[in-house]
Amino acid sequence: MKREQWSGYEKFIIMMDNSKAKGVRRDYPAYLDYKVLLSVLQNIRKGQQPDSYYHDGKLIDLKLKRPSIEKFTDKIEQGMWSEELRTIANVLGLGMLLCPLPSGNWIPVASSKLD
């Protein structure tokens, strides 16, 4: 099956497995947070300011510049995860996508399953 025929969830799973990203979950709730992250990136590409982004009733500074956002979205469109996206997900509070330990450090995950 060609990549164009994959669902968004299938593309997410393949991207995460190919990237060997640590501290990022690979289940359906993580995919839903990933879709929020994509929506934020697309809104910034359309003209919203990354230093004053309105999300979930709060004004947030994503601490990124527009060229970085362009680079991240280009990578995602090619099926590649960028570790810098973790920063954006953390600022947005996308807790289902990321796997923090109680200490606040990122948990390395070798598979889709979490203990």
PyMOL commands that set and color helices and strands:
alter all, ss='L'
color gray80, all
select helices_A, chain A and resi 3-5+8-19+28-45+66-77+85-92
alter helices_A, ss='H'
color red, helices_A
select strands_A, chain A and resi 53-55+58-60
alter strands_A, ss='S'
color yellow, strands_A
deselect
rebuild
show_as cartoon
